[in-house]
Amino acid sequence: MKRRQLLKMAARLLEYYQEMTSPIEESSNTVHLIEDWETLDHQTEYLSWRVETGLLELLEPLLEGGAASLKATICGPEYRDI
């Protein structure tokens, strides 16, 4: 995929991105990325796109345990008014 195509795809996907928090769990040396997207499908599409465009190869030498140590959990919306 050419650079221009990558940028267009990123811009389109990030249009649906809403918020991210990243708490650190020091006892396990873990960073949690908690993202809010307009829909779960948009988040899934973005994650797939990141993997397809080489994110895992980029992170491999940076992570303890390599890219295999990454875990992604896609959850539904948070309900506050129950």
PyMOL CGO cylinders between C-alpha atoms (Angstrom):
from pymol import cmd
from pymol.cgo import CYLINDER

trace = [
    CYLINDER, 0.00, 0.00, 0.00, 1.38, 3.41, -0.93, 0.3, 1, 1, 1, 1, 1, 1,
    CYLINDER, 1.38, 3.41, -0.93, 1.99, 6.11, 1.66, 0.3, 1, 1, 1, 1, 1, 1,
    CYLINDER, 1.99, 6.11, 1.66, -0.86, 8.30, 0.35, 0.3, 1, 1, 1, 1, 1, 1,
    CYLINDER, -0.86, 8.30, 0.35, -3.28, 5.37, 0.56, 0.3, 1, 1, 1, 1, 1, 1,
    CYLINDER, -3.28, 5.37, 0.56, -2.13, 4.62, 4.12, 0.3, 1, 1, 1, 1, 1, 1,
    CYLINDER, -2.13, 4.62, 4.12, -2.71, 8.22, 5.19, 0.3, 1, 1, 1, 1, 1, 1,
    CYLINDER, -2.71, 8.22, 5.19, -6.17, 8.31, 3.62, 0.3, 1, 1, 1, 1, 1, 1,
    CYLINDER, -6.17, 8.31, 3.62, -7.13, 5.05, 5.35, 0.3, 1, 1, 1, 1, 1, 1,
    CYLINDER, -7.13, 5.05, 5.35, -5.81, 6.29, 8.71, 0.3, 1, 1, 1, 1, 1, 1,
    CYLINDER, -5.81, 6.29, 8.71, -7.71, 9.56, 8.39, 0.3, 1, 1, 1, 1, 1, 1,
    CYLINDER, -7.71, 9.56, 8.39, -10.92, 7.74, 7.52, 0.3, 1, 1, 1, 1, 1, 1,
    CYLINDER, -10.92, 7.74, 7.52, -10.62, 5.31, 10.42, 0.3, 1, 1, 1, 1, 1, 1,
    CYLINDER, -10.62, 5.31, 10.42, -9.56, 7.93, 12.97, 0.3, 1, 1, 1, 1, 1, 1,
    CYLINDER, -9.56, 7.93, 12.97, -12.68, 9.93, 12.12, 0.3, 1, 1, 1, 1, 1, 1,
    CYLINDER, -12.68, 9.93, 12.12, -14.50, 7.41, 14.36, 0.3, 1, 1, 1, 1, 1, 1,
    CYLINDER, -14.50, 7.41, 14.36, -11.96, 7.51, 17.20, 0.3, 1, 1, 1, 1, 1, 1,
    CYLINDER, -11.96, 7.51, 17.20, -13.24, 9.22, 20.34, 0.3, 1, 1, 1, 1, 1, 1,
    CYLINDER, -13.24, 9.22, 20.34, -10.87, 8.85, 23.29, 0.3, 1, 1, 1, 1, 1, 1,
    CYLINDER, -10.87, 8.85, 23.29, -8.00, 6.84, 24.77, 0.3, 1, 1, 1, 1, 1, 1,
    CYLINDER, -8.00, 6.84, 24.77, -6.68, 6.39, 28.29, 0.3, 1, 1, 1, 1, 1, 1,
    CYLINDER, -6.68, 6.39, 28.29, -3.53, 4.46, 29.14, 0.3, 1, 1, 1, 1, 1, 1,
    CYLINDER, -3.53, 4.46, 29.14, -3.27, 3.39, 32.77, 0.3, 1, 1, 1, 1, 1, 1,
    CYLINDER, -3.27, 3.39, 32.77, 0.00, 1.71, 33.77, 0.3, 1, 1, 1, 1, 1, 1,
    CYLINDER, 0.00, 1.71, 33.77, 0.01, -1.40, 35.94, 0.3, 1, 1, 1, 1, 1, 1,
    CYLINDER, 0.01, -1.40, 35.94, 3.45, -1.14, 37.51, 0.3, 1, 1, 1, 1, 1, 1,
    CYLINDER, 3.45, -1.14, 37.51, 3.34, -4.50, 39.31, 0.3, 1, 1, 1, 1, 1, 1,
    CYLINDER, 3.34, -4.50, 39.31, 3.26, -6.33, 35.96, 0.3, 1, 1, 1, 1, 1, 1,
    CYLINDER, 3.26, -6.33, 35.96, 5.04, -3.68, 33.87, 0.3, 1, 1, 1, 1, 1, 1,
    CYLINDER, 5.04, -3.68, 33.87, 1.91, -3.42, 31.70, 0.3, 1, 1, 1, 1, 1, 1,
    CYLINDER, 1.91, -3.42, 31.70, 0.43, -0.49, 29.82, 0.3, 1, 1, 1, 1, 1, 1,
    CYLINDER, 0.43, -0.49, 29.82, -3.29, -0.78, 29.09, 0.3, 1, 1, 1, 1, 1, 1,
    CYLINDER, -3.29, -0.78, 29.09, -4.63, 1.17, 26.11, 0.3, 1, 1, 1, 1, 1, 1,
    CYLINDER, -4.63, 1.17, 26.11, -8.34, 1.75, 26.56, 0.3, 1, 1, 1, 1, 1, 1,
    CYLINDER, -8.34, 1.75, 26.56, -9.90, 3.21, 23.44, 0.3, 1, 1, 1, 1, 1, 1,
    CYLINDER, -9.90, 3.21, 23.44, -13.40, 4.49, 22.80, 0.3, 1, 1, 1, 1, 1, 1,
    CYLINDER, -13.40, 4.49, 22.80, -14.65, 4.27, 19.22, 0.3, 1, 1, 1, 1, 1, 1,
    CYLINDER, -14.65, 4.27, 19.22, -17.94, 5.24, 17.65, 0.3, 1, 1, 1, 1, 1, 1,
    CYLINDER, -17.94, 5.24, 17.65, -18.63, 1.54, 17.00, 0.3, 1, 1, 1, 1, 1, 1,
    CYLINDER, -18.63, 1.54, 17.00, -16.91, -1.75, 17.75, 0.3, 1, 1, 1, 1, 1, 1,
    CYLINDER, -16.91, -1.75, 17.75, -16.67, -2.39, 14.01, 0.3, 1, 1, 1, 1, 1, 1,
    CYLINDER, -16.67, -2.39, 14.01, -14.61, 0.78, 13.58, 0.3, 1, 1, 1, 1, 1, 1,
    CYLINDER, -14.61, 0.78, 13.58, -12.23, -0.27, 16.35, 0.3, 1, 1, 1, 1, 1, 1,
    CYLINDER, -12.23, -0.27, 16.35, -11.89, -3.76, 14.89, 0.3, 1, 1, 1, 1, 1, 1,
    CYLINDER, -11.89, -3.76, 14.89, -11.23, -2.35, 11.41, 0.3, 1, 1, 1, 1, 1, 1,
    CYLINDER, -11.23, -2.35, 11.41, -8.57, 0.01, 12.82, 0.3, 1, 1, 1, 1, 1, 1,
    CYLINDER, -8.57, 0.01, 12.82, -6.83, -2.77, 14.74, 0.3, 1, 1, 1, 1, 1, 1,
    CYLINDER, -6.83, -2.77, 14.74, -6.81, -4.99, 11.65, 0.3, 1, 1, 1, 1, 1, 1,
    CYLINDER, -6.81, -4.99, 11.65, -5.41, -2.14, 9.56, 0.3, 1, 1, 1, 1, 1, 1,
    CYLINDER, -5.41, -2.14, 9.56, -2.62, -1.52, 12.09, 0.3, 1, 1, 1, 1, 1, 1,
    CYLINDER, -2.62, -1.52, 12.09, -1.62, -5.19, 12.02, 0.3, 1, 1, 1, 1, 1, 1,
    CYLINDER, -1.62, -5.19, 12.02, -1.74, -5.30, 8.20, 0.3, 1, 1, 1, 1, 1, 1,
    CYLINDER, -1.74, -5.30, 8.20, 0.48, -2.21, 7.91, 0.3, 1, 1, 1, 1, 1, 1,
    CYLINDER, 0.48, -2.21, 7.91, 3.29, -3.53, 10.12, 0.3, 1, 1, 1, 1, 1, 1,
    CYLINDER, 3.29, -3.53, 10.12, 2.57, -2.46, 13.69, 0.3, 1, 1, 1, 1, 1, 1,
    CYLINDER, 2.57, -2.46, 13.69, 3.59, -5.85, 15.10, 0.3, 1, 1, 1, 1, 1, 1,
    CYLINDER, 3.59, -5.85, 15.10, 6.94, -5.79, 13.31, 0.3, 1, 1, 1, 1, 1, 1,
    CYLINDER, 6.94, -5.79, 13.31, 7.57, -2.29, 14.64, 0.3, 1, 1, 1, 1, 1, 1,
    CYLINDER, 7.57, -2.29, 14.64, 6.77, -3.29, 18.23, 0.3, 1, 1, 1, 1, 1, 1,
    CYLINDER, 6.77, -3.29, 18.23, 8.55, -6.67, 18.18, 0.3, 1, 1, 1, 1, 1, 1,
    CYLINDER, 8.55, -6.67, 18.18, 11.95, -5.42, 19.43, 0.3, 1, 1, 1, 1, 1, 1,
    CYLINDER, 11.95, -5.42, 19.43, 10.40, -2.95, 21.89, 0.3, 1, 1, 1, 1, 1, 1,
    CYLINDER, 10.40, -2.95, 21.89, 8.20, -5.26, 23.93, 0.3, 1, 1, 1, 1, 1, 1,
    CYLINDER, 8.20, -5.26, 23.93, 9.25, -7.76, 26.56, 0.3, 1, 1, 1, 1, 1, 1,
    CYLINDER, 9.25, -7.76, 26.56, 8.13, -11.02, 25.00, 0.3, 1, 1, 1, 1, 1, 1,
    CYLINDER, 8.13, -11.02, 25.00, 7.87, -9.36, 21.58, 0.3, 1, 1, 1, 1, 1, 1,
    CYLINDER, 7.87, -9.36, 21.58, 4.66, -8.74, 19.68, 0.3, 1, 1, 1, 1, 1, 1,
    CYLINDER, 4.66, -8.74, 19.68, 3.33, -12.11, 20.88, 0.3, 1, 1, 1, 1, 1, 1,
    CYLINDER, 3.33, -12.11, 20.88, 2.89, -10.50, 24.32, 0.3, 1, 1, 1, 1, 1, 1,
    CYLINDER, 2.89, -10.50, 24.32, 0.22, -8.11, 22.97, 0.3, 1, 1, 1, 1, 1, 1,
    CYLINDER, 0.22, -8.11, 22.97, -3.37, -8.85, 23.85, 0.3, 1, 1, 1, 1, 1, 1,
    CYLINDER, -3.37, -8.85, 23.85, -6.41, -7.11, 22.38, 0.3, 1, 1, 1, 1, 1, 1,
    CYLINDER, -6.41, -7.11, 22.38, -9.84, -7.35, 23.93, 0.3, 1, 1, 1, 1, 1, 1,
    CYLINDER, -9.84, -7.35, 23.93, -12.73, -5.75, 22.13, 0.3, 1, 1, 1, 1, 1, 1,
    CYLINDER, -12.73, -5.75, 22.13, -15.56, -4.98, 24.54, 0.3, 1, 1, 1, 1, 1, 1,
    CYLINDER, -15.56, -4.98, 24.54, -18.96, -3.43, 24.23, 0.3, 1, 1, 1, 1, 1, 1,
    CYLINDER, -18.96, -3.43, 24.23, -19.94, 0.04, 25.39, 0.3, 1, 1, 1, 1, 1, 1,
    CYLINDER, -19.94, 0.04, 25.39, -19.62, 1.06, 29.02, 0.3, 1, 1, 1, 1, 1, 1,
    CYLINDER, -19.62, 1.06, 29.02, -23.00, 1.47, 30.67, 0.3, 1, 1, 1, 1, 1, 1,
    CYLINDER, -23.00, 1.47, 30.67, -23.16, 4.02, 33.47, 0.3, 1, 1, 1, 1, 1, 1,
    CYLINDER, -23.16, 4.02, 33.47, -26.92, 4.48, 33.96, 0.3, 1, 1, 1, 1, 1, 1,
    CYLINDER, -26.92, 4.48, 33.96, -27.99, 1.00, 35.02, 0.3, 1, 1, 1, 1, 1, 1,
]
cmd.load_cgo(trace, "trace")
